[in-house]
Amino acid sequence: MGWRYDLENKTPQQRAIIMQRDAEEKSRTEEAKKKAAMQSEKPRNEKIFPVSLFMKLTTGNSGNFNGIETIRIYNDFCGEHQFVWFSTSILANGISRKKQNQFLEAIRTGFLIEMFFAIGKKGGGNNDIMFNASVVDIQSDKEEIPSPDSSLTPEVWRNENRKIWIKMKDIQPFQAISAKDLFIESTGRNLNEVLEKSQYSFGYVVRK
């Protein structure tokens, strides 16, 4: 830094005070610029819906594949076709009509619906959140129904009838949060504690 002519007539103590004040102001300005840059990098057209879907994949959820193999099949398919219909009959009556309407209305109005996948230890995982995806459509019924679009369904499950079909995109490994950061919507119980004590495999969760 060059000589500060505006400090020529100041005492050493005054100079120190002024230079400290200027340094603090510069620091605040740089911090504000960083925050503004970070905000500009965030998507502006998607708001995350407070309720997310959750599923735990283990051996036997999807035919002869364990949890890791199952999600890889869906992930590879999604990479080639952008979208994929994920299916399961894990809920005896499927997803309720009320819950379907809640999610579909949120999607229609521009919200991002997340789906978190945990992989059980028997399924090749660590019993924690390992993947997530963005949900773009849901079709479910008390009776098993065919895929809404066989061309967007992996061949191994293309001809299956299931009670729940979830159309998703952007399947990816996810470690930003863990089961400790999620809570069961209906009970408020921590997802991590529930996974440790029971076979909770599908439901609706909220962030801490």
DOBA-131472 format. One record per residue (C-alpha): residue in three letters; z, y, x; residue number from 0. Coordinates in steps of 0.1 Angstrom, whole numbers, plus 2048, in hexadecimal, padded with zeros to 3 digits. Example, Ala and Ser with C-alpha at 12.3 -4.5 7.8 and 13.67 -1.06 7.14 Angstrom:
(ALA, (84E, 7D3, 87B), 0)
(SER, (847, 7F5, 889), 1)
***
This chain:
(MET, (800, 800, 800), 0)
(GLY, (7F6, 823, 80D), 1)
(TRP, (80D, 841, 810), 2)
(ARG, (819, 84D, 7EE), 3)
(TYR, (814, 873, 7F0), 4)
(ASP, (826, 876, 7CF), 5)
(LEU, (846, 86A, 7E1), 6)
(GLU, (844, 883, 7FE), 7)
(ASN, (85F, 89A, 7F0), 8)
(LYS, (876, 87E, 7E4), 9)
(THR, (895, 871, 7F5), 10)
(PRO, (895, 84D, 802), 11)
(GLN, (8AB, 843, 7E4), 12)
(GLN, (893, 853, 7CB), 13)
(ARG, (875, 843, 7DC), 14)
(ALA, (885, 821, 7D9), 15)
(ILE, (88D, 826, 7B4), 16)
(ILE, (86A, 831, 7AC), 17)
(MET, (859, 815, 7C0), 18)
(GLN, (870, 7FB, 7AF), 19)
(ARG, (867, 809, 78D), 20)
(ASP, (842, 809, 795), 21)
(ALA, (844, 7E5, 7A1), 22)
(GLU, (855, 7DA, 781), 23)
(GLU, (83B, 7EC, 76C), 24)
(LYS, (81F, 7DA, 780), 25)
(SER, (830, 7B9, 77A), 26)
(ARG, (833, 7BF, 755), 27)
(THR, (80E, 7C9, 753), 28)
(GLU, (803, 7AA, 766), 29)
(GLU, (818, 793, 750), 30)
(ALA, (809, 7A3, 730), 31)
(LYS, (7E6, 79D, 73E), 32)
(LYS, (7EE, 778, 744), 33)
(LYS, (7FC, 774, 721), 34)
(ALA, (7DD, 785, 712), 35)
(ALA, (7C6, 76E, 726), 36)
(MET, (7D9, 74F, 71B), 37)
(GLN, (7D7, 75A, 6F7), 38)
(SER, (7B2, 75F, 6FA), 39)
(GLU, (7AD, 73B, 706), 40)
(LYS, (7BD, 72C, 6E7), 41)
(PRO, (7A7, 722, 6CA), 42)
(ARG, (7A7, 73E, 6B0), 43)
(ASN, (797, 72B, 693), 44)
(GLU, (7B0, 70E, 690), 45)
(LYS, (7D4, 70F, 684), 46)
(ILE, (7E9, 6F0, 689), 47)
(PHE, (7F6, 6E2, 668), 48)
(PRO, (81C, 6DC, 66A), 49)
(VAL, (819, 6B8, 65E), 50)
(SER, (807, 69E, 673), 51)
(LEU, (7FE, 67A, 66F), 52)
(PHE, (80E, 660, 685), 53)
(MET, (805, 63C, 68D), 54)
(LYS, (814, 623, 6A5), 55)
(LEU, (7FA, 60A, 6B2), 56)
(THR, (806, 5E7, 6BD), 57)
(THR, (7F8, 5C5, 6C1), 58)
(GLY, (7E8, 5BA, 6A1), 59)
(ASN, (7E2, 5DC, 691), 60)
(SER, (7BD, 5D8, 695), 61)
(GLY, (7B2, 5B4, 698), 62)
(ASN, (7B2, 5A5, 6BA), 63)
(PHE, (7B8, 5C6, 6CD), 64)
(ASN, (7D8, 5D4, 6DA), 65)
(GLY, (7E1, 5F9, 6D5), 66)
(ILE, (7D1, 606, 6F5), 67)
(GLU, (7B1, 5F2, 6EF), 68)
(THR, (7AF, 5FE, 6CB), 69)
(ILE, (7B2, 623, 6D4), 70)
(ARG, (798, 61F, 6F0), 71)
(ILE, (77F, 610, 6D7), 72)
(TYR, (784, 62E, 6C0), 73)
(ASN, (784, 646, 6DD), 74)
(ASP, (763, 639, 6EC), 75)
(PHE, (752, 639, 6C9), 76)
(CYS, (75E, 65C, 6C3), 77)
(GLY, (750, 667, 6E5), 78)
(GLU, (72E, 65B, 6DB), 79)
(HIS, (72D, 666, 6B6), 80)
(GLN, (746, 683, 6B6), 81)
(PHE, (757, 675, 696), 82)
(VAL, (766, 653, 68E), 83)
(TRP, (777, 644, 66F), 84)
(PHE, (798, 634, 679), 85)
(SER, (7A5, 61A, 661), 86)
(THR, (7C6, 608, 659), 87)
(SER, (7D7, 5F7, 63B), 88)
(ILE, (7FA, 5FC, 649), 89)
(LEU, (807, 60E, 62A), 90)
(ALA, (809, 5F7, 60C), 91)
(ASN, (7FC, 612, 5F4), 92)
(GLY, (7E8, 626, 60D), 93)
(ILE, (7ED, 64B, 611), 94)
(SER, (7F9, 65B, 5F0), 95)
(ARG, (7E1, 671, 5DD), 96)
(LYS, (7F9, 68E, 5E1), 97)
(LYS, (7FA, 68B, 606), 98)
(GLN, (7D4, 686, 609), 99)
(ASN, (7CF, 6A6, 5F5), 100)
(GLN, (7E8, 6B9, 60B), 101)
(PHE, (7D5, 6B0, 62A), 102)
(LEU, (7B2, 6B5, 61C), 103)
(GLU, (7BB, 6D7, 60F), 104)
(ALA, (7C9, 6E0, 631), 105)
(ILE, (7A9, 6D5, 641), 106)
(ARG, (794, 6E8, 628), 107)
(THR, (7A7, 708, 62F), 108)
(GLY, (7A3, 706, 655), 109)
(PHE, (7C2, 6F4, 661), 110)
(LEU, (7C1, 6DB, 67D), 111)
(ILE, (7D1, 6BA, 673), 112)
(GLU, (7DE, 6A6, 690), 113)
(MET, (7E3, 680, 692), 114)
(PHE, (7FA, 673, 6AD), 115)
(PHE, (7F7, 64F, 6BA), 116)
(ALA, (814, 63D, 6CB), 117)
(ILE, (80D, 61C, 6DC), 118)
(GLY, (828, 602, 6DA), 119)
(LYS, (833, 5EE, 6F8), 120)
(LYS, (823, 5CE, 6EA), 121)
(GLY, (803, 5E2, 6E5), 122)
(GLY, (800, 5ED, 70A), 123)
(GLY, (813, 60E, 707), 124)
(ASN, (835, 61D, 70C), 125)
(ASN, (840, 621, 6E7), 126)
(ASP, (839, 646, 6E9), 127)
(ILE, (81D, 65F, 6E0), 128)
(MET, (7FE, 657, 6F6), 129)
(PHE, (7E0, 665, 6E2), 130)
(ASN, (7D8, 67E, 6C8), 131)
(ALA, (7BA, 687, 6B2), 132)
(SER, (7AE, 6A1, 699), 133)
(VAL, (7AB, 695, 675), 134)
(VAL, (78D, 6A2, 662), 135)
(ASP, (78E, 68C, 642), 136)
(ILE, (7A3, 672, 631), 137)
(GLN, (79B, 658, 617), 138)
(SER, (7B5, 63F, 60A), 139)
(ASP, (7BC, 629, 5ED), 140)
(LYS, (7D6, 610, 5E1), 141)
(GLU, (7BA, 5F6, 5E3), 142)
(GLU, (7A7, 5EF, 603), 143)
(ILE, (786, 602, 604), 144)
(PRO, (768, 601, 61C), 145)
(SER, (761, 61A, 637), 146)
(PRO, (755, 63C, 629), 147)
(ASP, (73A, 63C, 643), 148)
(SER, (732, 61C, 656), 149)
(SER, (71C, 62F, 66F), 150)
(LEU, (73C, 641, 67A), 151)
(THR, (751, 621, 67C), 152)
(PRO, (754, 60B, 69B), 153)
(GLU, (740, 5EB, 696), 154)
(VAL, (75F, 5D4, 699), 155)
(TRP, (76E, 5E5, 67A), 156)
(ARG, (74E, 5F0, 668), 157)
(ASN, (74F, 5D6, 64D), 158)
(GLU, (775, 5D6, 648), 159)
(ASN, (785, 5E2, 628), 160)
(ARG, (7A5, 5F7, 62E), 161)
(LYS, (7BD, 60C, 619), 162)
(ILE, (7BC, 62A, 631), 163)
(TRP, (79E, 63A, 641), 164)
(ILE, (7A3, 658, 657), 165)
(LYS, (785, 66B, 666), 166)
(MET, (78E, 67A, 687), 167)
(LYS, (780, 68B, 6A6), 168)
(ASP, (78C, 695, 6C9), 169)
(ILE, (7A0, 675, 6D0), 170)
(GLN, (7B1, 67B, 6F2), 171)
(PRO, (7CF, 671, 707), 172)
(PHE, (7EC, 687, 6FE), 173)
(GLN, (80C, 68E, 711), 174)
(ALA, (814, 6B2, 706), 175)
(ILE, (830, 6A5, 6EF), 176)
(SER, (842, 684, 6EB), 177)
(ALA, (852, 672, 6CE), 178)
(LYS, (872, 685, 6D5), 179)
(ASP, (860, 6A5, 6CA), 180)
(LEU, (856, 697, 6A8), 181)
(PHE, (869, 691, 688), 182)
(ILE, (862, 67C, 669), 183)
(GLU, (858, 695, 64E), 184)
(SER, (86A, 684, 632), 185)
(THR, (88B, 67D, 643), 186)
(GLY, (88E, 695, 660), 187)
(ARG, (896, 678, 678), 188)
(ASN, (88A, 67A, 69B), 189)
(LEU, (86B, 665, 6A1), 190)
(ASN, (877, 658, 6C2), 191)
(GLU, (897, 64B, 6B4), 192)
(VAL, (885, 63B, 697), 193)
(LEU, (86C, 62A, 6AE), 194)
(GLU, (888, 61C, 6C3), 195)
(LYS, (89B, 60D, 6A5), 196)
(SER, (87F, 602, 68D), 197)
(GLN, (85B, 5F9, 689), 198)
(TYR, (850, 61B, 67B), 199)
(SER, (82B, 619, 67E), 200)
(PHE, (81B, 634, 668), 201)
(GLY, (826, 654, 658), 202)
(TYR, (827, 67A, 659), 203)
(VAL, (839, 68E, 674), 204)
(VAL, (841, 6B2, 67C), 205)
(ARG, (848, 6C2, 69D), 206)
(LYS, (86A, 6CD, 6A9), 207)
***
